[in-house]
Amino acid sequence: MKPQHQEKLEIHIHELMHTVQWCQLGGVGFLEKYVQEINEYGYDDAPLENMAYELGRSFKSGAAATDVVELVRQKI
């Protein structure tokens, strides 16, 4: 992470979402799905990325805590 972004908790939350996705799909499964979605939808519309950005925005807005593991299970 670039030093100028280290204090931005929204980015850490975004990356933690990817960690949960990785755990749910497995390393190879996550990478295959991630690349397939980027190729099919483009980065801005890739579902795994959107899931991570949504969680980051939710955190930044002060929304109530979310069970991230359950959220990923439902959406994958």
C-alpha positions in Angstrom: 0.0 0.0 0.0 1.3 3.4 -0.9 2.4 5.4 2.2 -0.1 8.2 1.4 -3.0 5.7 1.7 -1.9 3.9 4.8 -4.2 5.9 7.1 -7.3 5.4 5.0 -9.3 2.8 6.8 -11.7 2.5 3.9 -8.9 1.0 1.8 -8.0 -1.5 4.6 -11.7 -2.6 4.8 -11.7 -3.0 1.0 -8.7 -5.3 1.1 -10.1 -7.2 4.1 -13.1 -8.0 1.9 -10.8 -9.5 -0.7 -9.2 -11.6 2.1 -12.7 -13.0 3.0 -13.4 -13.6 -0.6 -10.1 -15.4 -0.9 -10.9 -17.6 2.1 -14.3 -18.4 0.8 -13.2 -19.2 -2.8 -9.7 -20.5 -2.1 -6.6 -18.9 -3.6 -7.0 -20.4 -7.1 -10.7 -20.0 -7.1 -10.5 -16.3 -6.1 -7.8 -15.5 -8.7 -9.7 -17.3 -11.5 -13.0 -15.6 -10.6 -11.3 -12.2 -10.1 -9.6 -12.3 -13.5 -12.7 -13.7 -15.3 -14.8 -10.9 -13.9 -12.3 -8.2 -14.8 -12.2 -9.6 -18.4 -16.0 -9.9 -18.6 -17.2 -6.8 -16.9 -14.1 -4.5 -16.6 -12.6 -3.5 -13.3 -15.3 -0.9 -12.4 -18.1 -3.4 -12.8 -16.4 -6.6 -11.6 -18.7 -8.1 -8.8 -15.8 -9.0 -6.4 -14.4 -5.5 -6.7 -17.9 -3.9 -6.3 -18.4 -6.0 -3.2 -15.2 -4.7 -1.7 -15.9 -1.1 -2.7 -19.4 -1.3 -1.2 -18.1 -2.5 2.1 -15.5 0.3 2.2 -18.1 2.9 1.5 -20.4 1.4 4.1 -17.6 1.6 6.7 -16.7 5.1 5.7 -20.4 6.3 6.0 -20.6 4.9 9.6 -23.1 2.2 8.8 -23.8 -0.6 11.3 -21.3 -3.4 11.5 -21.8 -6.2 8.9 -21.0 -9.9 9.1 -18.6 -9.8 6.2 -18.2 -13.6 6.0 -21.9 -14.1 5.7 -22.2 -11.3 3.2 -19.6 -12.9 0.9 -21.3 -16.3 1.3 -24.6 -14.8 0.1 -23.1 -12.9 -2.8 -20.7 -15.5 -4.2 
